[in-house]
Amino acid sequence: MGKVIADTGAIYALTDKSDKWHERVKRFIQKESPTLILPSTTLPEICYLINKYLGQDKEEIFLRAVLKGELLLEEVVLEDIKVALDYMKNYRELNLGFVDASVLAVAQRLKVYDLLTTDRRDFSPVKIKGKKLNLPP
């Protein structure tokens, strides 16, 4: 499939076998073998959720996967913050938060329109430069 931007919910679902999205996300990754790009703003959110619900050992396993390059960490740069603010303003009715908006900003900068997400509510209506997102799984 190529490159896919991953959001917090999808990565959390992948780590939590009891999550209702776990099997769908896992099957998608096994079938498509995408290069998963993780915006740096999602890292604290993912770590918090994994630690809170699955424990410190699982959080460390996740971080080791990032260090091994199983997910490519993409730093959010100043220009991304500016673009994220634009998304927050333009999609105000969604109450789009900064982390989700920064995911969109990174997707826009990298020109990657595939977004691995469990969050259909926030991402379905959004367009990047007039282009609708593909939202696997």
Secondary structure, DSSP 8 states (H G I E B T S, - for coil): --EEEE-HHHHHHHH-TTSTTHHHHHHHHHHH--EEEEETTHHHHHHHHHHHHH-HHHHHHHHHHHHTTSSEEE---HHHHHHHHHHHHHTGGGT--HHHHHHHHHHHHHT--BEE-S-HHHHTT-EETTEE-B---
